[in-house]
Amino acid sequence: MKVIRILVVALAAGIASGSAALADGYKDCTKLDKASWKTVADAEAKAKAAGYEVRQTKIEGTCYEVYGVKGGKLFELFYSPENLALKHTIAK
């Protein structure tokens, strides 16, 4: 009985931490079809123009998620691929 209780608590803690990790990202930037999106290179250029050293870029939902360093601090920048508007920033 005690083992089952420990497993249930561990499972609940794992689910809670997984949900928090998923909630960290920003996913809704545009409704446009991907064929209409600007390029990843354009998003990286926008981040570089804002003073960030770009480390990595990926697609998160309908956003370009650019990881960049500025002032020694890591940031996640979420750009709309429609018009490259900065939608959200998270400092790490």
N, C-alpha and C positions, 0 to 999 in steps of 0.2 A: 504494500500500500504506500509506504514511504517513497519507494523508488518511482512509482507512478506519479506521485505528487511532484517530485523533483523534475521528472521529465516534462510534465505539464507546465511548470514554472519556467523551465529552460526554453520550451517551445514558444510560450507567450512572449518571453523576453526577446527571442530571435525575430518573431513577427513584428514586434514593436520597433526594434532597431531597423529592420528592413523597410518598414513604412516610413520611418524618418529619413532614411537615405533616399528613397524615391521622392520624397517631398522637397528635397533640396533643389531639384532642377526646375527650370522654367520651360514649359513645353509648347505654349500657344502663341505664335508670333504672326502667322498669316493663314489665310484660307485659300491662297492661290495654289494652283497645281505646280508641282516641282518643275515642270517645263518652263514656267515663267520666272523662276527664281534667278537672282543674281548669283554669281559664282562664290565659292568658298574663298577664293583668292581675293575677291572684292571685300569680303567681311574681314579677312586678315589685314588687308591694306587699311581699312577703316580703323581697326584697333591700333595698328602701328602709327597711323597719323595722330591718334589720340595719346601717343606716348607709351604704349604697351609693347613689351618684348613678347611676341607671340610664341607660345610653347607648343600648343596643340589646338586643333579645331575639329569639331565633330557636329553631326546633326543630332539635335535633341528635340524630338517631336517635330514641330514645324519651325524650329529656330536653328540658327547657327550658333553653336556654343564655342566661344573662343576662350582658351585659357591663356592669360597673359600676366606678365610681371611688370609692376610699376612701383617705383620707390621701395624695392625689395620685398614687396608683398604680392601674393598670388591673388588673382581675380578671375572669376568666371563672368564673361560678358555674353549676353544673349541678344543677338541681332536678328531682326526680321529679314529674311531672304528676299522679301518683296521690294523693300526700299532701303535696306541696311540701317533702319532706325534702331537705336539701342533701346531694348525693351526692359532689360533687367540686369542688374549687376550684383554679384555676391563676392564679398571679400572673404578670403580663406585665412 
